[in-house]
Amino acid sequence: MKIYTKTGDKGETSLFGGERVPKDEPRIEAYGTVDELNSLIGAARSFNDDKSIDRMLGDIQNELFVLGADLATPPGSRKTSVPRVGRDAVASIEKMIDETDARMEPLKSFILPGGSRAASLLHLARTVCRRAERRVVSLKKQGEVSDDVLIYLNRLSDFLFVLARYANKTGKVTETLWNPGPGSDARS
């Protein structure tokens, strides 16, 4: 099988049901951003040494493939055997948030994104996840998207934040607290 098909040379691509759409269509933007997020999580995994973090990120990457397939298959599509993101995926990620957050000191201040290489990439992944969520919100305005997709992305960004903090903790890297500095109007 060849890698290139030449079918997208004029700026169109196929959804799972076979429908041809422009590559800048909101559905493509949404699942393309999810794909970007998945790649960034893979990069974070390459800088991570903690087996529990790697296992959780591997689970997330697999779920993101399900989410991408869900987004790439419009409701009513001829393709009906595509898995969809559901309440179980949301419950699973909520459990990971709770378990990971329980291992952390409570936040008393905002922190600056950064720290170890893995944590820094997880913070970046969190921002890409928020962008994916915004793309799905835009898509939802013009067509059907499961509420569970939005809920999952919202929880995932929270999880990536908690996991970045945990990666710093396991890597023995101190988080940098936000300091509004002179000239700001921040009040304690």
C-alpha positions in Angstrom: 0.0 0.0 0.0 1.3 3.4 -0.9 1.5 6.2 1.6 0.4 8.9 -0.8 -2.9 8.6 -2.7 -3.0 12.0 -4.5 -6.7 12.2 -3.6 -6.0 15.3 -1.4 -4.0 17.2 -3.9 -6.8 19.7 -4.5 -7.4 20.5 -0.8 -10.1 17.9 0.0 -10.2 14.8 2.1 -12.6 12.0 2.9 -14.5 11.5 6.1 -15.0 7.9 7.3 -18.4 7.7 5.6 -16.7 8.6 2.3 -18.0 12.1 2.0 -15.4 14.5 0.5 -14.9 17.8 2.3 -12.4 20.7 2.2 -9.4 20.2 4.4 -10.2 23.3 6.4 -13.7 22.2 7.2 -14.5 22.5 11.0 -14.7 18.7 11.4 -11.2 18.3 9.9 -9.9 21.1 12.0 -11.3 19.4 15.1 -9.9 15.9 14.6 -6.7 17.3 13.1 -6.1 19.2 16.4 -6.9 16.0 18.3 -4.2 14.3 16.1 -1.8 17.1 17.0 -2.5 16.6 20.6 -1.9 12.8 20.4 1.5 13.4 18.7 2.4 15.9 21.5 1.5 13.4 24.1 3.7 10.9 22.4 6.6 13.4 22.5 5.9 13.9 26.3 6.1 10.1 26.8 9.5 10.1 25.1 10.9 12.4 27.9 9.1 10.6 30.7 10.7 8.0 33.0 7.8 7.2 35.3 6.0 3.9 34.3 2.7 5.0 35.8 2.7 8.2 33.8 3.6 6.3 30.7 0.8 3.8 31.2 -1.8 6.6 31.7 -0.6 8.5 28.7 -0.7 5.3 26.6 -4.3 4.9 27.6 -5.0 8.5 26.7 -3.4 8.1 23.3 -5.6 5.1 22.5 -8.7 7.0 23.6 -7.7 9.9 21.4 -7.8 7.6 18.4 -11.3 6.7 19.3 -12.2 10.4 19.7 -10.6 11.2 16.3 -12.6 8.4 14.7 -15.7 9.7 16.4 -15.1 13.2 15.1 -14.3 11.9 11.6 -17.5 10.1 11.3 -20.5 12.4 11.2 -23.8 11.1 12.7 -25.8 9.4 10.0 -22.7 8.3 8.2 -22.7 5.0 6.2 -19.9 3.9 8.5 -21.7 2.7 11.6 -19.1 0.5 13.3 -16.9 3.4 14.5 -16.4 3.5 18.2 -17.7 6.6 20.0 -16.4 8.4 23.0 -18.8 7.8 25.9 -19.5 8.2 29.6 -17.1 5.3 30.4 -14.2 7.3 28.9 -15.2 10.3 30.8 -15.4 8.3 34.1 -12.0 6.7 33.4 -10.3 10.1 33.0 -12.0 11.5 36.1 -10.7 8.6 38.1 -7.2 9.2 36.8 -7.5 12.9 37.7 -8.6 12.1 41.2 -6.0 9.4 41.8 -3.1 11.6 40.5 -4.3 14.8 42.2 -4.5 12.9 45.6 -0.7 12.3 45.3 -0.1 16.1 45.0 0.1 19.0 47.5 -2.9 21.2 47.1 -2.4 24.3 45.0 -2.2 27.6 46.9 -1.1 29.7 44.0 -1.1 29.7 40.2 2.0 28.0 38.8 3.9 28.8 35.6 3.8 26.1 32.9 7.2 24.3 32.8 9.6 22.2 34.8 11.0 19.0 33.5 10.9 18.2 29.8 8.0 15.8 30.2 6.0 18.3 32.4 6.7 21.1 30.0 5.4 19.1 27.1 2.3 18.0 29.1 1.6 21.7 29.8 1.9 22.4 26.1 -0.4 19.4 25.4 -2.9 20.9 27.8 -3.1 24.1 25.7 -3.5 22.1 22.5 -6.2 20.1 24.2 -8.0 23.4 25.0 -7.7 24.4 21.3 -9.2 21.0 20.3 -12.0 21.7 22.6 -12.6 25.1 21.0 -12.6 23.5 17.6 -15.2 20.9 18.7 -17.4 23.7 20.1 -17.3 25.4 16.7 -18.1 22.1 15.0 -21.0 21.5 17.4 -22.6 24.8 16.4 -23.0 23.5 12.8 -23.6 19.9 13.3 -24.0 17.0 15.7 -21.2 16.2 18.0 -21.6 14.1 21.2 -21.6 16.0 24.4 -19.3 13.3 25.7 -16.6 14.4 23.2 -16.7 17.9 24.7 -16.8 16.6 28.3 -13.9 14.3 27.6 -11.7 17.0 26.1 -12.5 19.3 29.0 -11.5 16.6 31.5 -8.4 15.7 29.5 -7.0 19.3 29.7 -7.5 19.1 33.5 -5.8 15.8 33.6 -2.8 17.0 31.6 -2.4 19.9 34.1 -2.5 17.5 37.0 -0.2 15.1 35.3 2.3 17.8 34.4 2.5 18.7 38.1 2.9 15.0 39.0 5.7 14.6 36.4 7.5 17.5 38.1 7.0 15.9 41.4 8.3 12.5 40.3 11.2 14.2 38.5 12.0 16.2 41.7 11.5 19.5 39.8 10.2 22.4 41.8 7.2 24.2 40.3 7.5 27.9 39.7 4.8 29.9 41.4 3.2 32.8 39.5 4.4 36.2 40.8 2.4 39.0 39.3 5.3 41.4 39.7 5.6 45.1 39.9 3.1 47.2 38.0 0.3 44.6 38.0 -2.9 45.1 39.8 -3.0 41.7 41.3 -4.1 41.7 45.0 -3.3 39.0 47.6 
